[in-house]
């Protein structure tokens, strides 16, 4: 696994060269990829690790499949940012939206082609391509729920996160699993979902505290922290609810940052959501411990929760 990131990057660059023939398309896509390469490539590493963990042979095409998982994530990040208009620092948000959208569509189409171009047995390639397509469709359903902000309870939130965020981790892990075993292993889905939910709650805590364009309170997004905050405020602080329900404008509350921060603290919003996050992480750790694999594989899986 030492050269995993390097091998995935090589496949990402090669795939763009092989399939994006139009000069401007390739040049813009490479700029997007450079942003992506600054991240940890969690999905690709999950793909490779599951392939190895479940007995996959020394097949270098697994790095192309891992790159397909990362390409899927990049495409959805681009499309998500076009829809949410809340992440200006990313390079694709500096392109005209029609250019960024075309790149996103191209990158979303490319992963299946990458999988089918490998030399794995045909039936397993098809199975992997189907896994990817199915989980992307689940994520798109979750994104639609998120775009409509149609989240009123914690149960609604958990459904959305399971569809939108966790499904992408499931896709990455299951790609390696089905290529190694030819089987859908339900236990892989269960522990990967727990990791994905925990990671999303962690992100939502961050996006409640960051007072910039991506702040979930400012954008009236319904997340686990904001749902808890809204139901915990006293009558004298109902102006927060009024803001969320559109009866107050941002200009009406923009000078009340310190009040909002105090309410986040006094209502126990951070404590509650941190406990919920840790509950899912601990469940992930429990399920990993139940895996019937060698201890060194468990150690590598546990490292993803750090």
C-alpha positions in Angstrom: 0.0 0.0 0.0 3.1 2.3 0.2 2.8 3.5 -3.4 -1.0 3.5 -3.5 -1.4 7.3 -3.8 1.3 7.5 -6.4 -0.3 4.8 -8.5 -3.8 6.2 -8.3 -2.5 9.6 -9.3 -0.8 8.1 -12.4 -4.1 6.4 -13.4 -6.0 9.6 -12.9 -3.7 11.6 -15.2 -3.5 8.9 -17.8 -7.3 8.6 -18.0 -7.7 12.3 -18.6 -5.1 12.1 -21.3 -6.7 9.1 -22.9 -10.4 10.3 -22.9 -10.4 14.1 -22.9 -9.1 14.8 -26.4 -10.4 18.4 -26.7 -7.6 20.7 -25.5 -9.7 23.1 -23.4 -11.6 20.2 -21.8 -8.3 18.4 -20.9 -6.6 21.6 -19.6 -9.6 22.6 -17.4 -10.0 19.0 -16.1 -6.3 18.8 -15.2 -6.7 22.0 -13.1 -9.6 20.3 -11.3 -7.5 17.2 -10.7 -4.7 19.2 -9.2 -7.2 20.4 -6.5 -8.2 16.8 -6.0 -4.7 15.6 -5.5 -4.3 17.8 -2.5 -6.7 15.5 -0.6 -6.0 12.2 0.9 -7.7 10.0 -1.8 -9.6 8.1 0.9 -11.9 6.5 -1.6 -9.2 5.1 -3.9 -7.3 3.8 -0.9 -10.4 2.1 0.4 -10.8 0.4 -3.0 -7.3 -1.0 -3.0 -7.4 -2.0 0.6 -10.6 -4.0 0.2 -9.3 -5.7 -2.9 -6.1 -6.8 -1.0 -7.9 -7.6 2.2 -10.3 -10.0 0.5 -7.6 -11.9 -1.3 -7.2 -10.0 -4.6 -4.1 -10.9 -6.5 -1.3 -8.6 -7.4 -3.2 -7.0 -10.2 -2.1 -3.4 -11.0 -5.4 -2.6 -12.7 -6.9 -2.2 -9.3 -5.2 1.2 -9.2 -7.3 2.2 -12.2 -10.4 1.1 -10.5 -9.3 3.1 -7.4 -8.8 6.1 -9.6 -12.3 5.6 -11.0 -13.6 5.9 -7.4 -11.7 9.2 -7.0 -12.9 10.4 -10.4 -16.5 9.8 -9.3 -15.9 11.8 -6.1 -14.3 14.7 -8.0 -17.2 14.8 -10.5 -19.8 14.9 -7.8 -17.9 17.5 -5.8 -17.9 19.8 -8.9 -21.6 19.3 -9.6 -22.4 19.7 -5.9 -20.5 23.0 -5.8 -22.3 24.3 -8.9 -25.6 23.5 -7.2 -24.8 24.9 -3.8 -22.7 27.9 -4.8 -20.8 27.8 -1.5 -17.2 26.8 -2.2 -15.6 29.6 -4.1 -12.0 28.6 -3.3 -12.2 25.6 -5.6 -10.7 26.0 -9.0 -13.8 24.8 -10.9 -15.9 27.5 -9.3 -13.7 30.0 -11.0 -14.8 28.7 -14.4 -18.0 29.7 -16.1 -20.7 27.4 -14.7 -21.4 25.9 -18.1 -17.7 24.9 -18.4 -17.6 23.5 -14.9 -20.8 21.5 -15.5 -19.4 20.0 -18.7 -16.3 18.9 -16.9 -18.4 17.4 -14.1 -20.5 15.4 -16.6 -17.4 14.2 -18.3 -15.7 13.1 -15.1 -18.9 11.4 -13.9 -19.1 9.4 -17.2 -15.4 8.4 -17.2 -15.3 6.0 -14.1 -17.4 3.3 -15.7 -15.2 3.4 -18.9 -12.1 3.1 -16.7 -13.4 0.0 -14.9 -14.5 -1.6 -18.2 -11.1 -1.0 -19.7 -9.3 -3.1 -17.1 -8.3 -6.7 -17.6 -10.3 -8.2 -14.8 -12.7 -11.0 -15.7 -15.6 -9.6 -17.7 -18.3 -10.7 -15.1 -16.4 -9.0 -12.3 -15.9 -5.8 -14.3 -19.6 -5.6 -15.1 -20.4 -6.2 -11.4 -18.0 -3.4 -10.4 -19.5 -1.0 -13.0 -23.0 -1.9 -11.7 -21.9 -1.2 -8.1 -20.6 2.2 -9.1 -23.7 3.1 -11.0 -26.1 2.0 -8.3 -24.3 3.9 -5.5 -24.0 7.1 -7.6 -27.8 6.9 -8.2 -28.3 6.5 -4.4 -26.1 9.5 -3.8 -28.0 11.6 -6.4 -31.2 10.8 -4.6 -29.6 12.0 -1.4 -28.3 15.2 -3.1 -31.9 16.0 -4.2 -33.1 15.7 -0.7 -30.3 18.0 0.4 -31.0 20.5 -2.3 -34.6 20.8 -1.3 -33.4 21.1 2.3 -36.3 18.6 3.0 -35.0 17.6 6.4 -37.2 18.1 9.4 -36.0 15.4 11.9 -32.8 13.6 12.8 -34.2 10.5 11.0 -34.5 12.6 7.8 -30.9 13.8 8.2 -29.6 10.2 8.7 -31.5 9.0 5.6 -29.9 11.9 3.5 -26.4 11.2 4.8 -26.7 7.5 4.3 -27.7 8.2 0.7 -25.5 11.1 -0.2 -22.2 10.7 1.7 -22.0 7.1 2.9 -23.0 5.7 -0.5 -19.8 7.0 -2.0 -17.7 5.2 0.6 -19.8 2.1 0.1 -19.1 2.3 -3.7 -15.3 2.6 -3.2 -15.1 -0.2 -0.7 -17.4 -2.5 -2.6 -15.5 -2.0 -5.9 -12.5 -3.7 -4.3 -14.6 -6.3 -2.6 -16.5 -7.5 -5.7 -13.3 -7.5 -7.9 -11.6 -9.7 -5.3 -14.5 -12.0 -4.4 -17.2 -11.6 -7.0 -19.6 -11.1 -4.2 -21.5 -8.2 -2.5 -20.6 -8.5 1.2 -23.3 -6.9 3.3 -21.0 -6.4 6.2 -18.7 -4.1 4.2 -21.7 -1.9 3.4 -22.7 -1.8 7.1 -19.3 -0.6 8.5 -18.6 1.7 5.6 -21.9 3.4 6.1 -21.0 4.0 9.8 -17.7 5.6 8.8 -19.4 7.8 6.2 -22.1 9.0 8.6 -19.5 9.8 11.2 -17.4 11.7 8.7 -20.4 13.8 7.5 -21.4 14.7 11.0 -17.8 15.9 11.6 -18.0 18.0 8.5 -21.3 19.5 9.6 -19.8 20.5 12.9 -17.0 22.2 11.1 -19.4 24.0 8.7 -21.5 25.3 11.6 -18.4 26.9 13.2 -16.7 28.3 10.1 -18.0 31.8 9.6 -17.5 32.1 5.8 -19.6 31.4 2.7 -19.8 27.7 3.6 -21.4 28.2 7.1 -24.5 26.0 7.4 -26.2 28.4 9.7 -25.9 31.3 7.3 -27.1 29.1 4.4 -30.0 27.8 6.5 -29.0 24.2 5.9 -30.7 21.5 7.9 -27.9 19.3 9.5 -27.7 17.4 12.7 -26.1 20.4 14.6 -28.5 23.0 13.2 -31.6 20.7 13.8 -30.5 20.3 17.4 -29.8 24.0 17.8 -33.2 25.0 16.4 -35.1 22.7 18.8 -33.1 23.7 21.8 -33.3 27.5 21.8 -35.5 29.2 24.4 -38.5 31.4 23.5 -36.4 34.6 23.8 -34.0 33.3 21.1 -36.7 32.2 18.6 -35.2 34.7 16.2 -32.9 31.9 15.1 -36.0 29.9 14.1 -37.4 32.9 12.3 -34.2 33.2 10.3 -34.3 29.6 9.3 -37.9 29.8 8.3 -37.2 32.9 6.1 -38.9 35.5 8.3 -35.6 37.3 8.9 -32.9 38.1 6.3 -29.2 37.6 6.7 -28.9 41.4 7.1 -31.1 41.1 10.2 -28.8 38.6 12.0 -25.3 39.4 10.5 -24.3 41.4 13.6 -25.4 38.6 16.0 -22.5 36.2 15.4 -21.4 36.3 19.1 -25.0 35.5 20.2 -25.1 32.6 17.8 -21.8 31.2 19.0 -23.0 31.6 22.6 -26.2 29.7 21.9 -24.3 26.9 20.1 -22.3 26.6 23.4 -25.1 27.0 25.9 -27.6 24.6 24.2 -24.9 21.8 24.1 -25.2 21.6 20.3 -21.5 20.7 19.9 -21.5 18.3 22.7 -24.6 16.5 21.4 -23.4 16.2 17.8 -19.9 15.2 18.9 -21.3 12.3 20.9 -23.5 11.3 17.9 -20.4 11.4 15.7 -18.4 9.3 18.1 -21.2 6.8 18.4 -21.0 6.0 14.7 -17.2 5.9 14.8 -17.3 3.4 17.7 -19.9 1.3 15.8 -17.5 1.3 12.8 -14.6 0.1 15.1 -16.8 -2.7 16.5 -17.8 -3.9 13.0 -14.2 -3.9 11.9 -13.2 -6.0 14.9 -15.8 -8.6 13.8 -14.2 -9.0 10.4 -12.8 -12.4 9.6 -9.5 -11.2 8.2 -5.9 -11.0 9.3 -5.1 -8.5 12.1 -2.9 -6.3 9.9 -5.8 -5.6 7.6 -8.0 -4.6 10.6 -5.2 -2.3 11.7 -5.3 -0.5 8.3 -9.1 -0.3 8.4 -9.0 1.1 11.9 -6.6 3.8 10.8 -9.3 5.4 8.6 -11.2 6.3 11.8 -8.3 8.3 13.2 
